[in-house]
């Protein structure tokens, strides 16, 4: 059976092969021509680099060197490596991959994502995360009331819909990726759990800039979770709580813990266990609030601020600009000059915000 191959005649293949040959192993290329619209322009994780931002189309020859390993977005034919998608070439040591401009989210271990519960089955929940397959959240991978070390019994299985039911939104971390591309999630941390007091905004996953932390507190009393899968949650900031896990309601217990430590240390030396609330008790009590369905009271001004941040996310997505905390805050400040939040829904305003943001980044070098 013959294979039909469609390739575009190019004059830069020798230059590309020379670039790939010269850049050995962990030598990283500095992408000086990469504009602010590239979603991969953030701090590179591990040893990743794009081969001079070479753009390839499906069926285009990448390299004739058989020593390169073939990753996602490539295929092998007649001792040559071709691109199967339209995107940019990504090189990690001797592994060649092509990152598509647009497409479904591909889970990776350690990703901070947001998902929606679509089914509650036998000791597991099934979540929609924008990937080819739904993710799985096992009953043993969540914090239940009573402590993280408590064994899950039959009563917990019968009350699964009391904790998470169809339609609920939650943020979690990718624990394992199976061979078929499906992901297994976990919420064994206070910064993960059911989401409340906010609004969901869905953008292309390729625009989310990968960073060490995807939960940020923004100006105006608003916080945001930039899910790697493109699901972004803009919500009310609860001050005085533990880190970025303000939606989980652990602040009051944390204040009691700090007060107990201060009272114990004020009269003399520190005594272990002298605090009024232990860390174990703190996590046990806070886990009750993780699965609460009741939203806090939000003022109209704060609702408008949340809507403005959401429209800024949509504006960045409309202009194909990589989304991170810095650009989101800059877009928010630019949007304040357009007055009412209702004016931000038009395409002209979105393009104007994107142009001003790009111009400001060029002026800063």
Secondary structure, 3 states (H helix, E strand, C coil): CCCCCCCCCCCCHHHHHHHHHHCCCCCCCCCCCCCCCCCCCCCCCCCEEEEEEEEECCCCEEECCCCCEECCCEEEECCEEEECCCEEEEEECCEEEEEECCCCECCCCCCEEEEEEEEECCCEEEEECCECCCEEEEEEEECCCCCCCCCCCHHHHHCHHHHCCCCCEEEEEEEEECCCCCEEEEECCCCCEECCCEEEEECCHHHECCCCCCEEEECCCEEEEECCCCEEEEEECCCCCCCCCHHHCCHHHHHHHHHHHHHHHHCCCCCCCCCCCCHHHHHHHHHHHHCCCCCCCCCHHHHHHHHHHHHHHHHHHHCCCCECHHHHHHHHHHHHHHCCHHHHHCHHHHHHHHHHHHHHHHHCC
